[in-house]
């Protein structure tokens, strides 16, 4: 297949392209930056002309639409970027899908479940009014509604996937990224960070998630929506303790609080449908995944930084 990954220089995008290429697909990427890689085009999905030119010239079979502004606090501070990229960017892709007829995988988020405190099944959204708790969550749910409307009006074929807490090599630290790189980076550099003890999460290693995403090339079911979560939940403090132990650090720079405002305390996702249809399998343990993530961060960041990200032997 000829496949485009929007946001192809990002965390999930880079890992996904490696998986698709491993399977023999002609895999293209687009993102905001210039790049030396083959089969790449600089392209801002917010700008219709740019994404139109790329798709018109290549006529892709499938588009994985990963391009997005990520994170609830990022969405508070940079809401213009959030809404333009996530919502207008997705609308641009949909308009081109309606014209050219490619299939699409739309990347949503478990954040769409808002403050729902029971098991998060895919059909919950059809049965219960859900209140999304931040701009990021709202933008992701708006995108799902846009996808459904396009399918109804123009018979476009899209699969929606809802990610939970994907982590692993390729995710650079910023104050707005996930909790795994935040804990690793701050603990290694003896910088302060906060642990919310009342929160529990599942964690999904990126290579496991990309294997599931790759399976969509063979088992694409238009109109479906899938949770891509894992089975075991961990207290956030467990993750912090694991990182500290692997880095041979203590918790003198950690502040403990009971709960973070405007976010769900416990996320329990049901991924049985993805296991059935997509052979979804989160086989990498959190301990193994975090160790590999630390190794990647050690290799990626400037070796002159002190203290290093080396794992003690």
C-alpha positions, 0 to 999 in steps of 0.5 A, spaced: 500 500 500 501 507 499 501 510 505 501 517 508 502 518 516 501 525 518 505 528 523 510 523 521 516 526 525 512 525 531 513 520 537 508 515 534 509 517 527 516 515 527 515 509 530 509 507 526 513 509 519 518 504 521 513 498 522 509 500 516 516 499 512 518 493 515 511 490 512 513 492 505 508 498 505 511 505 501 510 509 507 510 517 506 511 522 512 509 529 512 510 534 518 512 541 520 519 541 519 524 540 513 527 533 513 532 529 509 528 523 509 526 520 503 518 520 501 517 526 506 514 532 505 514 538 509 506 540 510 502 543 515 495 540 515 492 547 517 494 549 511 489 546 506 493 548 499 499 544 502 496 538 504 492 538 498 498 538 493 501 532 497 495 528 496 493 530 489 500 528 487 501 521 490 494 518 491 495 514 497 491 508 499 491 510 506 492 515 511 494 515 518 492 522 521 497 522 527 498 530 526 495 533 532 497 538 538 498 534 544 496 535 552 491 538 556 495 543 559 498 545 552 491 546 550 490 551 555 496 555 554 496 554 546 489 553 545 489 557 538 494 552 535 490 546 539 484 548 535 487 550 528 491 543 528 486 538 531 480 541 528 481 545 522 487 540 520 482 534 521 477 537 517 482 539 511 484 531 511 476 529 511 475 534 505 481 531 501 478 524 503 471 526 500 475 528 494 480 522 493 477 516 496 483 514 501 481 510 507 483 513 514 485 512 521 483 517 525 487 518 532 483 520 538 484 519 545 482 516 551 481 523 554 474 523 550 471 519 556 472 525 560 470 524 568 467 517 566 469 513 572 467 506 570 470 501 564 471 505 558 468 501 552 467 504 545 460 504 546 459 508 552 459 515 548 453 513 544 449 511 551 451 516 556 452 524 556 460 525 557 463 531 559 470 532 556 474 536 561 479 540 557 480 543 550 485 537 548 479 532 550 474 536 546 478 537 540 479 530 540 471 528 540 470 534 535 474 530 530 470 524 532 464 527 530 467 530 524 469 523 522 462 520 523 458 526 519 463 525 513 462 518 513 454 519 513 454 524 508 460 522 503 461 515 505 468 516 507 471 510 510 475 511 517 477 507 523 477 511 529 482 509 535 483 511 542 490 511 545 491 511 552 498 512 555 503 510 550 510 511 551 517 509 549 523 511 545 522 517 540 518 521 545 522 527 547 521 530 554 517 537 554 513 540 559 507 538 555 509 530 554 507 524 557 508 522 564 514 517 563 519 522 559 517 527 564 519 522 570 525 520 567 528 526 564 526 530 571 529 524 575 535 524 571 537 531 572 535 532 579 529 537 577 523 537 581 516 534 579 510 532 582 506 525 583 499 525 584 498 519 588 490 518 587 491 517 579 492 510 576 493 509 569 495 503 564 501 504 560 502 502 552 509 501 549 509 504 543 512 498 539 506 494 541 501 500 539 504 500 532 504 493 531 496 493 532 496 500 528 500 496 522 495 490 523 489 495 520 492 495 513 489 488 513 483 488 517 480 495 516 473 495 518 470 502 516 466 505 521 469 502 527 472 505 533 477 501 538 480 502 544 488 501 544 489 500 552 493 494 556 490 490 562 494 492 568 493 499 571 499 502 575 499 507 581 502 513 578 507 513 584 509 506 582 511 509 575 515 514 579 518 509 584 520 504 578 524 510 574 528 512 580 530 505 582 532 504 575 536 511 575 539 510 582 535 516 585 531 518 591 525 522 591 528 528 595 525 532 588 519 529 588 512 532 591 506 528 592 499 530 592 493 527 592 490 528 585 491 533 579 485 537 577 481 537 571 483 530 569 480 523 571 483 519 577 482 512 574 482 510 567 479 503 565 479 501 558 476 495 555 480 493 549 477 487 547 474 489 541 481 491 538 484 484 541 479 480 537 479 485 530 486 487 530 490 482 534 492 487 539 497 485 544 501 489 549 506 484 551 511 489 553 512 489 561 512 496 564 519 495 567 522 493 560 519 498 556 521 504 561 528 501 561 528 501 554 525 508 554 531 510 559 536 507 554 533 511 548 533 518 552 540 516 554 543 515 547 538 521 544 540 527 549 547 530 549 552 526 553 555 532 556 549 533 560 550 532 567 547 527 571 547 522 565 541 518 563 545 512 564 542 506 568 546 504 573 549 497 572 
